[in-house]
């Protein structure tokens, strides 16, 4: 079953606004203190404290995906930080508006830095926080990243990769390059079976500024076309795809999920699952293990 959690870079920042505040403090002051306390816990990797900043059934919406539940959100952060151990977070709270005596709506920005010396990535947020005893905990949060920076978490894909299907000997080679001033990644892929023609494809990956999601458009030499949306957690990515199959296929609509899991050391695994043609289920594809060759 594929993961349903959200785009990891953005998700980590979306957690910034939970936390406890003194019951007697004004809500505005409590929110700002909570934000500072959350950033401190995040930067110290205190995952127990991070969890205390969320309501039990909290929801985080980002990049077209939604994470539900305190434990799931914290697990996503932990996994992502294992891959980015130098990451730091800062929070700037803007407007705080009371919805009811126990409910506050908060807007502001988050500044996230992967490594010391790098330019921070800025995202906008809107959250709903609920009072539970003396704590104002995060119940909902919606995060919209800078649309160019939204591609940063796929930067590790840049370069040329190769995989060989161990069963039929098909060789897949893919090259990923930045394009359009960093607002897109273009992939050119060649699938070379032992028998039959090579299939070539172009894949344009770009950030949708309005929707706050990372999208892709794929065209190949068989006449197939597909559009997709990336979702991610702390360990991998799911690209949910749908489109028109090859001219030779007796069907009009194909749907599948492409699971991409970075393995470190210049490697990643890709597999197509939840496949269907005109609504009829198809078997999962075989996993391909890619290695970076340049």
C-alpha positions in Angstrom: 0.0 0.0 0.0 1.4 3.4 -0.9 2.2 6.1 1.6 -0.3 8.9 1.9 1.9 11.4 3.7 2.9 14.7 2.3 5.9 16.4 0.6 8.6 16.0 3.2 10.4 19.3 3.0 7.2 21.2 3.3 5.8 18.9 5.9 8.7 19.4 8.3 8.1 23.2 8.1 4.3 22.8 8.5 4.8 21.4 12.0 6.1 24.6 13.4 3.0 26.1 15.0 1.9 23.8 17.7 2.8 24.0 21.4 1.9 24.8 24.9 1.3 28.3 26.3 0.5 29.5 29.7 -3.3 29.7 30.3 -3.1 33.3 31.5 -1.1 34.6 28.6 -2.8 36.5 25.7 -3.4 34.2 22.8 -1.1 36.2 20.5 1.7 36.0 23.0 1.0 32.3 23.5 1.2 31.6 19.8 4.5 33.3 19.4 6.0 31.6 22.3 4.7 28.2 21.0 6.3 28.9 17.6 9.7 29.7 19.2 9.4 26.6 21.4 8.6 24.4 18.5 11.5 25.6 16.4 13.8 25.0 19.3 12.5 21.4 19.7 12.8 20.8 16.0 16.4 22.1 15.9 17.3 19.9 18.9 15.6 16.9 17.3 13.4 16.4 20.4 10.7 14.3 18.8 8.8 13.8 22.0 8.5 17.6 22.4 7.4 17.9 18.8 4.6 15.5 19.3 3.3 17.5 22.2 2.7 20.5 19.9 0.0 18.6 18.0 -3.5 17.5 18.8 -4.1 13.7 18.6 -6.0 13.9 15.3 -4.2 16.8 13.8 -4.0 17.2 10.0 -1.3 18.6 7.8 -2.2 19.5 4.2 0.6 20.3 1.7 1.6 19.6 -1.8 -1.7 17.9 -2.7 -1.3 15.4 0.2 -2.7 15.2 3.7 -1.1 13.6 6.8 -3.5 12.7 9.6 -2.6 12.0 13.2 0.2 13.2 15.6 2.2 10.0 15.4 2.2 9.9 11.6 3.3 13.5 11.3 6.2 13.0 13.8 7.2 9.8 12.0 7.4 11.7 8.7 9.6 14.4 10.3 11.9 11.9 11.9 12.5 10.0 8.6 13.1 13.2 6.7 15.6 14.6 9.2 17.6 11.3 9.1 18.3 12.3 5.5 18.9 16.0 6.2 20.7 16.0 9.6 21.8 19.7 9.4 18.3 21.1 8.7 17.2 24.1 10.7 13.8 25.8 11.1 12.7 29.4 12.0 9.2 30.7 12.3 7.7 34.1 11.8 4.1 34.4 13.1 2.0 37.0 11.4 -1.7 37.3 12.1 -3.5 35.6 15.0 -7.3 35.7 15.0 -9.7 34.2 17.5 -12.4 32.0 16.0 -13.9 31.1 19.4 -12.6 31.2 23.0 -10.8 27.9 22.4 -9.9 28.2 18.7 -7.4 30.5 16.9 -6.4 30.9 13.3 -2.8 31.7 12.6 -1.0 32.9 9.5 2.7 33.5 8.9 5.9 32.3 7.2 8.5 29.6 7.9 12.1 29.7 7.0 13.8 26.4 6.5 17.5 25.8 5.8 18.8 22.4 4.8 22.5 23.1 5.5 24.4 26.0 7.1 25.1 28.8 4.7 22.3 27.9 2.3 19.6 30.4 1.4 16.5 29.6 3.5 13.3 28.3 1.7 10.3 30.4 2.6 6.8 29.0 2.9 3.4 30.5 3.8 1.2 28.8 6.3 -2.3 29.0 7.7 -3.1 26.9 10.8 -6.0 26.3 13.2 -5.0 25.8 16.8 -7.2 24.5 19.6 -6.9 25.1 23.3 -6.5 21.9 25.3 -6.0 22.8 29.0 -3.1 25.2 29.2 -1.9 24.3 25.7 -2.8 25.7 22.3 -2.1 22.7 20.0 -2.1 22.6 16.3 -5.2 20.9 14.9 -4.9 21.8 11.2 -2.2 23.3 9.1 -2.0 24.2 5.4 1.4 25.0 3.9 2.2 26.6 0.5 6.0 26.6 -0.4 7.8 28.9 -2.8 7.0 27.2 -6.1 10.7 27.1 -7.3 12.0 25.8 -3.9 9.4 23.0 -4.0 11.6 21.2 -6.4 14.6 21.2 -4.0 13.7 17.9 -2.4 14.1 16.2 -5.8 17.5 17.7 -6.5 19.2 14.4 -5.7 17.8 13.0 -8.9 20.0 15.3 -11.1 22.4 13.3 -13.2 22.3 10.1 -15.2 21.0 6.8 -13.8 20.8 3.3 -15.1 19.0 0.1 -14.2 18.7 -3.4 -15.6 15.6 -5.6 -15.3 17.0 -8.8 -13.8 14.3 -10.9 -15.4 14.2 -9.8 -19.1 17.4 -7.8 -19.4 15.8 -4.5 -20.3 18.1 -1.6 -19.7 16.7 1.8 -18.5 18.8 4.9 -18.6 17.4 8.3 -17.4 19.1 11.7 -17.3 17.6 14.5 -15.0 18.6 18.1 -15.6 17.3 21.5 -14.3 15.6 23.7 -16.8 13.7 27.0 -17.1 15.9 28.8 -14.6 15.4 26.1 -11.9 11.6 26.1 -12.1 11.6 22.7 -13.8 13.4 19.4 -14.0 13.5 17.7 -17.4 14.1 13.9 -17.6 15.0 12.1 -20.8 14.6 8.3 -20.5 15.5 5.4 -22.8 14.1 1.9 -22.3 16.1 -0.6 -24.2 14.7 -4.2 -24.3 16.8 -7.1 -25.5 14.4 -7.5 -28.4 12.3 -4.7 -30.1 12.7 -1.0 -30.5 13.9 1.4 -27.8 11.2 3.6 -26.2 12.2 7.2 -25.5 10.3 9.6 -23.2 10.5 13.2 -22.0 9.4 14.0 -18.5 8.8 17.6 -17.3 8.6 18.0 -13.6 7.5 21.4 -12.3 6.1 23.2 -9.3 2.5 24.4 -9.5 2.6 27.8 -7.8 -1.2 28.1 -7.4 -1.9 24.6 -6.1 1.4 24.2 -4.1 2.1 20.8 -5.6 4.9 19.3 -7.8 3.4 18.1 -11.1 4.8 16.2 -14.1 4.0 15.6 -17.7 5.4 12.5 -19.6 5.3 12.0 -23.4 6.9 8.9 -25.0 7.7 7.5 -28.5 4.8 5.0 -28.3 2.2 7.8 -28.3 1.6 7.4 -24.6 0.9 10.5 -22.4 0.6 10.9 -18.7 0.2 13.6 -16.0 1.1 13.2 -12.4 1.5 14.7 -8.9 4.3 14.0 -6.5 3.7 13.1 -2.9 6.4 12.4 -0.4 7.2 11.3 3.2 10.4 11.1 5.1 11.8 8.2 3.1 10.4 8.3 -0.5 8.1 9.7 -3.1 4.9 8.6 -4.8 4.0 9.9 -8.2 0.3 9.4 -8.8 -0.1 9.2 -12.6 -2.9 8.9 -15.2 -3.1 9.3 -18.9 -3.4 7.7 -22.3 -1.6 4.4 -23.0 0.5 3.5 -26.1 -1.1 3.5 -29.5 -0.8 -0.3 -29.6 -2.7 -0.8 -26.3 -6.4 -1.6 -26.4 -7.5 0.8 -23.8 -8.1 4.6 -23.3 -7.0 5.4 -19.7 -4.1 4.1 -17.7 -3.6 4.8 -14.0 -0.7 3.9 -11.7 1.5 5.0 -8.8 5.2 5.2 -9.3 7.1 4.7 -6.0 10.6 6.2 -5.8 12.7 5.4 -2.8 16.2 6.9 -2.5 18.8 4.5 -1.2 21.7 6.7 -0.6 25.2 6.2 -2.1 24.0 7.1 -5.6 21.1 4.6 -5.8 17.3 4.5 -5.8 14.5 2.0 -6.4 11.5 2.6 -8.6 8.3 0.5 -8.9 4.9 1.0 -10.5 2.0 -0.2 -8.3 -1.8 0.1 -8.2 -1.9 -0.2 -12.0 -5.1 -0.2 -13.9 -6.3 0.1 -17.5 -9.8 1.4 -18.1 -10.5 0.6 -14.4 -9.3 -3.0 -14.7 -6.6 -3.9 -12.2 -3.2 -4.9 -13.5 -0.3 -6.6 -11.7 2.4 -4.5 -10.1 5.5 -3.8 -12.1 8.9 -5.2 -11.1 11.1 -3.0 -9.0 14.1 -1.5 -10.8 17.3 -0.6 -8.9 18.9 2.5 -10.3 22.6 3.4 -9.9 24.0 6.8 -10.7 26.6 6.5 -13.5 27.5 10.2 -14.0 
